């Protein structure tokens, strides 16, 4: 548990935010909203690209930007 907290604290210090979407931008990760069924989201590493898929139907208050 301490190891996770220390890694999170290190990321927060590096990106100067606790907002995961701001961190994603800084990490150069591709964020895709897609109408997923049965899951809220998942991570994929494809052709040297880090991609996060999140369910499009999530409440807009959870996700910044246009829906």
Secondary structure, DSSP 4 states (H G I P E B T S, - for coil): -HHHHHHHHHHHHHHT---HHHHHHHTT-EEEEE--SS-SEEEEEETTEEEEEEETTS-GGGS-S--
